[in-house]
Amino acid sequence: MKVFIGYVSLSGNTEKMAIHIKNRMKAFGCEVYMERLDTVEVDALKDFDLAFIGLYTWNLEDLPYEVNEFYEEIDQVDFAGVKVAFFGAGDLTHSKPCAAIDILSDKMMRFGFDVYDRVLKVHHESSTYAQWRKCEDFAEHALIWGSNRKKWRFFMWDRMLGSPKYQKSVFLLRRVLDDYPIKCKGRSKKEELIQELLKFGIF
Ligand SMILES: Cc1cc2nc3c(=O)[nH]c(=O)nc-3n(C[C@H](O)[C@H](O)[C@H](O)COP(=O)(O)O)c2cc1C
């Protein structure tokens, strides 16, 4: 699965969240592209199965200045079905915490983006293990949401990766099921693969 992570960050909190999300996606075998949002064209999001968008908030009703161009570009194309999940750091004691996320996600929703209903807002002064765990948990759930029919694959992938006994089978399973066409040179390789999959009742 191809995953995009676009973010802006001044003091580094949103960037750290982006890195945790990226690492989690890679652990799940996703192809991950991470860029700053001010260097990205909105249209590029169409090339991905799932996009994570991360931004900070500095003034209540304002987007970060680096996101202005991205925001303006949104009305140029139809983005129906492009899946997006939002995250960002902010002051959660604020009356409207992380308002910039809501501004951007509202506009993206209006232009057809399929926006994940769970948003990850992390308090700027806490950089604890629990906060980073939240990022990973959010990333996993967004991935399951974004992968539609592939939910069970991630479940199996996660469970089996933890077991050294099954790691080879997990690798083979992913090659077959996760959009990677398998190229078998000889019959023996293919049979070996089927044997592995049989263990899991796939065939
Ligand atoms: C001048 C200033 C204004 C801020 N205004 C808001 C705000 O309106 N809402 C909010 O949730 N956080 C606000 N914050 C908190 C920042 O969003 C927070 O520090 C965040 O971690 C910055 O993200 P970054 O580390 O990724 O740059 C403000 C911080 C500063 C310094």
The ligand as an SDF file (V2000), in Angstrom:
LIG
                    3D

 31 33  0  0  0  0  0  0  0  0999 V2000
    2.3040   32.1530   19.4020 C   0  0  0  0  0  0  0  0  0  0  0  0
    1.6710   30.8150   19.5560 C   0  0  0  0  0  0  0  0  0  0  0  0
    0.3180   30.6850   19.2680 C   0  0  0  0  0  0  0  0  0  0  0  0
   -0.3000   29.4310   19.3930 C   0  0  0  0  0  0  0  0  0  0  0  0
   -1.6290   29.3180   19.1170 N   0  0  0  0  0  0  0  0  0  0  0  0
   -2.2320   28.1110   19.2510 C   0  0  0  0  0  0  0  0  0  0  0  0
   -3.6250   27.9690   18.9580 C   0  0  0  0  0  0  0  0  0  0  0  0
   -4.3250   28.8980   18.5840 O   0  0  0  0  0  0  0  0  0  0  0  0
   -4.1840   26.7280   19.1020 N   0  0  0  0  0  0  0  0  0  0  0  0
   -3.4550   25.6380   19.5110 C   0  0  0  0  0  0  0  0  0  0  0  0
   -4.0140   24.5560   19.6160 O   0  0  0  0  0  0  0  0  0  0  0  0
   -2.1210   25.7500   19.7770 N   0  0  0  0  0  0  0  0  0  0  0  0
   -1.5150   26.9530   19.6730 C   0  0  0  0  0  0  0  0  0  0  0  0
   -0.1720   27.0710   19.9510 N   0  0  0  0  0  0  0  0  0  0  0  0
    0.6050   25.8690   20.3480 C   0  0  0  0  0  0  0  0  0  0  0  0
    1.3410   25.2460   19.1580 C   0  0  0  0  0  0  0  0  0  0  0  0
    0.4200   24.7400   18.2310 O   0  0  0  0  0  0  0  0  0  0  0  0
    2.2400   24.1390   19.6650 C   0  0  0  0  0  0  0  0  0  0  0  0
    3.3670   24.7540   20.2690 O   0  0  0  0  0  0  0  0  0  0  0  0
    2.6740   23.1310   18.6290 C   0  0  0  0  0  0  0  0  0  0  0  0
    3.3870   22.1210   19.2640 O   0  0  0  0  0  0  0  0  0  0  0  0
    3.5220   23.6980   17.5170 C   0  0  0  0  0  0  0  0  0  0  0  0
    3.7500   22.6640   16.5940 O   0  0  0  0  0  0  0  0  0  0  0  0
    5.1770   22.3040   16.0110 P   0  0  0  0  0  0  0  0  0  0  0  0
    6.0730   21.9320   17.1820 O   0  0  0  0  0  0  0  0  0  0  0  0
    4.9430   21.1550   15.1170 O   0  0  0  0  0  0  0  0  0  0  0  0
    5.6730   23.5130   15.3000 O   0  0  0  0  0  0  0  0  0  0  0  0
    0.4550   28.3010   19.8260 C   0  0  0  0  0  0  0  0  0  0  0  0
    1.8240   28.4800   20.0980 C   0  0  0  0  0  0  0  0  0  0  0  0
    2.4230   29.6810   19.9720 C   0  0  0  0  0  0  0  0  0  0  0  0
    3.8850   29.8270   20.3040 C   0  0  0  0  0  0  0  0  0  0  0  0
  1  2  1  0
  2  3  1  0
  2 30  2  0
  3  4  2  0
  4  5  1  0
  4 28  1  0
  5  6  2  0
  6  7  1  0
  6 13  1  0
  7  8  2  0
  7  9  1  0
  9 10  1  0
 10 11  2  0
 10 12  1  0
 12 13  2  0
 13 14  1  0
 14 15  1  0
 14 28  1  0
 15 16  1  0
 16 17  1  0
 16 18  1  0
 18 19  1  0
 18 20  1  0
 20 21  1  0
 20 22  1  0
 22 23  1  0
 23 24  1  0
 24 25  2  0
 24 26  1  0
 24 27  1  0
 28 29  2  0
 29 30  1  0
 30 31  1  0
M  END
$$$$
